Amino acid sequence: MDGGRRAPDPGPTAPPVPPAPSGADLARQALARARAEARDRGAAPRGAPRSRRRGRLRSRNEPQMFGDAVRTWLIEHGWQEQVAIGGVFGRWHEIVGEFNAQRLRPESYSEGELVVVADSATMATQARSMVRDLMRRLNQELGDGTVVSIKVRGPGFRRR
């Protein structure tokens, strides 16, 4: 025996001390508090979450819609303006009206200049008076500044 001596009672055991939070934990807590405060004052978005682009970009070798492929090809070759002008030539009667389309025809387009040929001198004069309205209408169809000038030629004009 130890002579009646007892080891002193250490008393109640203290709970283990949790480790100090890391910087990432502190940041998460701060973000959660900020979100809760924003939600309480009505500043948090309530609608559908913003859509994010999902998936990977399409490879050039993968199948794609024909129209998208043609559009991309035209842009790569710098031909989109010429195709748009061709579309206007094809819809000429819709743009200038049936009466004018029977007497005027687009001949060429180059560097912002549209050349229109009239079937008579009278119609050429009439077309010259319509140039501003026609330019406005064409630029609405093609994009502002596409057609910079319009030359109207009568029936007797000869190319050199």
Disulfide bonds with the S-S distance in Angstrom:
none
